């Protein structure tokens, strides 16, 4: 699998990663299926596994942990924290480590920072960012932030703190609305910030829509440059997905599948 630099960290990451939100009972995935999917992904070159303290009351972390306790060497574990204060964030980190059955996480990501007010809470005195900085003493390797509501909050976050990575939406539809690709990725690349592309195919829903959209744009002869790298028919092939969604020119992007496993 293609490897890309993970920002300025000196690490490298495969171009595909696994989002573990749905490997839970809530989404009709049994523990046996979850184990099979995580192991299958690892066996086929995936190394970055993204989960969160809040996913299904911790069940997602627990299921990643049941694989990690046997295959931790080589696994890059990222989990997310929803708390905004230092004390609550530290408590969630300790719970995450216990569920994941590991002594540290490779990335600790502030989960869905959707507004300036949320960012203010995290970066204020006594905020969760202080817990993250303190946790760098052996519990957390890299500090990250994520959001789904557009690039403005993420850009401001980088002005306030040198985050190691950022999770942002990078589906093809995001080229047309609140575009992280046009507005955020250039800044992230310039600063050496690793980018985890989220919601790439929208649980598979984007595939049909984007085939239709691309066909329409081709008919109208209004194809933007990022479509020129592949024909729309290649949307069905995972090997061309990074180019199809316009990320082929970026340096530090990992694509996070939010389905059970890689397409």
N, C-alpha and C positions, 0 to 999 in steps of 0.2 A: 504494500500500500504506500502511496506517495506520502512522504514526510515533509513537514514544513517547520520553519523556526517558530518557536513559541515566544514571540516577542523578543524582548531584550534579556530574557531569563537565561539564555544559553542552552535551553532545552529544545528538543524537537518533538513534534507530535504528529501522528498520522492525520491525514486530512479528514477522516471520519471519526466521530466520537458517538457514544451512546447516551442518550437521555433516558434516565430510569424512572421517570414519573409514572409510567403506566405499567410497570411490571408488578402490579399489586392486585389484591382481591377486588378493590373498588372498580378496577377496569377489567375484571373477568380474566385475570391472569393468575394462575396457581403458583405456588412456591416452586413446584417442579418445573413449570414452564419458565418461570423467571430465571432459575438456575441454568436451565438449558440455553436461554437466550444470552445471558451474560457470558457464560462460558463459550458459546459459539462466537460471539463478537470478539472475545479475547483471542480465541484460536485463529481467527481470521484477520488479526492485525490491529483491532481496535485497542487502544490503551487508555483513553480518557473516558471515564464514567462519571456522569453528572447526575447528582441526586439532590435532595434537600431535606432539611429538618422537618418541614411542614408536609411533605408528600405523604398523604394517607397516614397521618399520625405516626410517621416514622417507619412505616412498613417498607417503603422503598429503600431507605438506608439499611434496614435489617437484611433485606434480600441481597443487596450489593455486598454487604458485609459477610454473608455466608459464603460467597465466592472469594472475597478478598482475604478472608482468614486462611485460605489455602493457596491463593495465587497473588499475594500482595506484591511480590517482587515483579516489577514491570507494569503494575497497574497504576494509573494516575487517577486518583480519586478526588473529585471536586464535590463539595456539598455546599448548600446555601443556608444562610441564616436570615430569619424574618424579623428578629428582635432589632430594636433601634437604640437601646441603651446598653451601656458597657456591661452592667451586671447581668441583664437578661441574655445578652449575646454570649457571654462567657458560659452561662448555664446551658444554653442550647448547643454550644460547641462541645461541651463535655458529654452531653447526651448523644450527640452525633457520633463522637468517637467511640462511645460504648456500643452503639448500634452497628457501626461499621467494623467493629472488632479490630481497630487499628490504633496505633499510638499517635498518628498524625494524619492530616489530610494535605494533599498537594496544593489544592486551592480551596480557599474559603471565600464564598461569594455572597455579597449582600443581595438579597433576593428581591427582585422586582421593585427597584427604586423608581417609582413612577412620577414623582413630582419634586419640585425644588424644596418643598416642605419636608418631604421624606429625607432628602439629601441633607438638609439642615440638621435634622435629628441625628443622623449618623455621624456627621462631622463636628457636631457641637461638643463642648467640654462634657465629659461623661457619656458621650455617644458610643455607638457600637464600634466605630473605627478604632477607638482606644483599645478595645478588647482585642481587635484583630492585630494591632501593632504589638501588643503584649504577647499574643499567642505565637508570634514569630519565633519566640524562644523555645522552639522544639515541637509545637503542636500544629502549626500552620506554615507551609513553605511560601505560598504566594497569596496575595490579597486581591480580590476581584469584586466586581459589581455587575449587576445585570438590570435590564429594564426592557419593557415592551412598548413604551408609549412614545417613542421618537427619540432623536439624538440629542436634543438640547440639554436634558438632565445629565446624560453621559458626558457630553462635552464639558459641562460645568464641573462634573466630578473630577475629570482629569486636570482641571485648573486648580482644584483644591488639594489633590493628593496623587502621587505617582502610582496609581493602581497598576498591578502587573498584567491584568487581563480584564476584558469586558465581554459580557454576554449580551448580544444584541440581535434583533430579528433581521434576517437576511433572506427571506423568501423572495421570489420574483415579484410578488405584489408590492413589496416594500420599495421597489424602484419608483412606484407611482404615488406613494403616500408616506409622509414622515420618514424620508429615506435615510436609513443608516448607511447604505452603500455610498451615496453621494456626499452626505454631510458629515458622517462620522469616521468612516474607514480611512480617508486621507489623513486626518489628524492622528488616528491611532497608529497608522503606519509610520508617520513622521516621528512619533514619540516612542516607537518600539513597543507598543502595547499589543499583547496578544489578543486576538478576537475570536470568540466562540460564536459561530453563526447559529442562531436558534430559529426554530419554526420554518426550516428550509422548505419543506414540502407540505406544511400545514396538516400533519397526520395523513398525508396522501391526497388531501382534497385539492391542493394546488395543481396537481399534475393535469387533471382534466381541464381545469379552468385556463391554465397557462398554454396548453396546446391550442385551445380555441382562441385565446387572446393573440398568440403569436401568429396563428393562421390569419386572423383579421388584420394584424399589423402588416404582415407580408403582403396581403391583398391591397392594403392602402399604401404600400411602399413607404412606410414610416417606421422602419426597424431601427431602434437605437443601437449604438455601437456594441453594447454588451450582449446583444442577440447575435451579432455577426460571427461569434466564435464557434457556434455549432448550429446545426439546423434544429428546428423545434422537435423533430421526430426523435432526437437523441435524449429527450427528457426521461425516457424510460430506462436509460442505462446509467447506473450509478457511477461508472468510471468517468463519465463526462459531466456529472452534476456540478462540480465546482465551476466549470467554464460556463455552463448554461445559465447559472444564476449570477454570473458576472463577477466572480471572485478570483478568476484565474490570474489576474495581475496583482493581487494583494499578496503581501509577504507572510502575514501572520494570522492565517484564518484556519480554524478547525470547524467542521460542520457537525452540529449536534443533532442527531436523529431523535425525534420525539415519538417515534413509534416504538414497538417492542424491540426491534432490532434493526440492523442496517438493511436498506432496501437492496 
